[in-house]
Amino acid sequence: MKLSDRTVLVVGGTSGIGRELARRFAAAGSTVVVGGRSEAALARLGEEGFGTVRVDVTDDASVASARDVVLDRYPELDTVVTMAGVMLVEDLRDPAHFEATRTTVETNLLGTVRVVDAFTPHLVGRGAGAFVTVTSGIAFLPYPPMPSYAASKAAVHAYSEALRAQLDGTGVEVAELVPPAVATAGQEKVNPNALPLDEFADEVMDLLAQEPTPREILVEGVLMHRWAERDGTYDALVAQRSQALAALPGRRR
């Protein structure tokens, strides 16, 4: 994928990985629009020179409105990155967890579908462009305290595969970004082994720049997750990660 001279929309780009990728695309010479819910964060990004649009991916009308605003201002849009997501801890022994499940699926899975649906006609009509969907290493190697997060990201993986097949021949490519734990928004306190954001972004942009664009953007740090089943390490790694369940509220060691 050529990284310069593109017009890129990063939905969910007001913080963390999304914001860093927006900055990297801009630094490479592309026009970048950031979508998100936080008016304050969008204002700060506007001061950096980004285009901005308010969008809530859990709301059909908000996504449709954002699409109309973006295409009116940036009719040359050729790349859509769907970053919006939530990570919530759940105790499946407590029925109250279902609200976290609902929020997670509504945001991570249905939010991705809403954004993709909103911009598919435009990109197909152009005959060229790209979607970048975002899953997680947890889609392939679950972290048991976050069951709905894992399920939603696994679903986005499957959806991305189907989307790529259905858009074959249209000129629109689909790349799936699969992050490991990355040190953003306090993640380094939760996981001291989280990959530094700068290192992660360096690898991602190098991979995106390859021709042809890889179907999956896999940095070195996520390979153990992606290929755990193939490598025969899956059961041992899930058991190891299950030890974190002891820290759930109401659980006893």
Buried (B, 14 or more C-beta within 10 A) or exposed (E): BBBEEBBBBBBBBBBBBBBBBBBBBBEBEBBBBBBBBEEEBBEBBEEEEBBBBBBBBBBEEBBBBBBEBBBEEBEEBBBBBBBBBBBBBBBBEEEEBEEBBEBBBBBBBBBBBBBBEBBBEBBBEBEEBBBBBBBBBBBBBBBBBBBBBBBBBBBBBEBBBEBBEEBEEBEBBBBBBBBBBBBBEEBBEEEEEBBEBEBBBEBBBEBBEEEEBBEBBBBEBBBBBBBBEEEEBBEEBBEEBEEBBEEBEEEEE
